[in-house]
Amino acid sequence: MNVRSQSTQYDIVGALEGQDIDFRSDLGRYFICECKDWSKPADFTTLAKLARVLESAKCKFGLLFSKLGITGKAHTTAATRELLKVFQDRGVVIIVVSAEDIGKIASGDNFVTMLRNKYEEVRLDLPK
C-alpha cells in the first residue's frame, strides 16, 4: 500500500495468484488500485491518469475505488466514456467500485461476481 515509484504513487499494487480458470485469466498477474474518498464522483482526469499509470506498469487491469463512482454515468460521457475508450484503444480494463458496491458486498453479494459483471460491461460495452 502507498508505494512510491520514481514518477507516481501507487495506492495499492496487487497480484492475482492461483489457477486462471475464469475471466481473471484475461486480467494478467498484476493490477493497481486507485482510491478516492471524495465528496464528488471521480472525473475524466482521474481516470485518464490511472489509465496512464496502468499502461506504464504494463498492467491490463486496474481498480478505481471511488466513493461516488465516476462522472458521466447517466449518459455515458466524461469518465464513463473514457472507461470504454481505454479498453477499446489499449485493452486495459478499469473497474470502478463505489461505496454503494461495497455496501452490497457487506450485505452478502459476491465480490468476484461483481468484478466479472463490471469487467464484462466494459469489455463487451454492455449497458448498465
N, C-alpha and C positions, 0 to 999 in steps of 0.2 A: 504494500500500500504506500502511496505517495513516494514513488521512486522518481528521481530526477535524472534525466539524461543531459547531454551537452546542450540540447536545444528545446526540451519541453519537460513537463512534469506529467507522469502517468498516475492517475488516481488509483487505479488497480490494474495489475497485469496478471492474467490468469492463463492456465494451461489445461486443455481437455485431456484427460487420461482415460484409459480403458478401451474396450472394444468399440470400434466405429461401425455400428450396425444400423444407425438411423440417420436422420438429417444432419446430425452433428459431424458426420464424416465430411460434409461439404464445407465445414467452417474452418478447417485447419487446426493446428495444435494450439496456437497462441491467440489470445484476444486481449483487448484493452477496454477498460470501462472508464467512462467519464461520469462524474457525479455532480449534479446541480440541485441544490436545495434552495431554489429561488422562489420568489412570490409571483413569478410570471413564467410562461412556457419558454423553453429554450428556443432560440431563434436560428435563422439560416446560418449566421456566422459561427455559432457554437457547433452546429452540425458539420459545416464545411471544415472547421479546424479539426474536429475529431476524425473526419474522413482523411484529411491530410496526414495526421499522426498515424492512423492505421496504415495508410499507404507507405509511409516512410519506414514503418516497422515490419512491412510485408505481411500484415495481418489481413485476413479475409473477413474478419468478424469483429464487431465491437458492440458494446452495450452503452447506452446513454441512460443513466438513471436521472430522470428529471421529474421533480415533484409534480409539476403541472403539465407534463408532456412537452410537445413541441408546437410551434406556430403553424398555421395553415391547415389544420386538421379538417376543418369544416368544408373546405373547397379544394383540397389537395394543391395548396400553393405554399409558398415560403419554404420553411424547413421540411414540411411533409413532402413536397415535390422534390426537394434535394435528396431526401432519403431514397427515393426511387431512382433518381438520376445517378447517384453514386453507385448503386448496384448495376444499372444498365451500362454505365461508362467504364467501371473499374472492377466489377464483380465483387465488390465489398458490401457486406450486409451489416447495417447498423440497426439494432433493435432498441426501441425506446421502451423503458419501463417507468411507469408513473406511480405516484402514491396510491392511486386507485388500483393499479395492478398488484401492488404489494399488499393492499387490503384484501384482495381476492385470494392471494396466496395464503395470507394469515388465516383466512376463513376456510381453507381446505383445498383450493384449486392447486393443480399440479404445475410447478414452475417450468419443468421441461416441456410439458404440453403447451403452455402459454408461449414459450420461446419458439416452439415449432410453428404454431399458428401465426405468430408475428413474422417469423422467417418466411413462411410461405406467402404472406401478404406482400412482402417486399419482393421476393424472388419472382413470384408469378403475377405481380401487380394486381392483386385481388382487392375488391372493395372491402372496406372495413365494416 
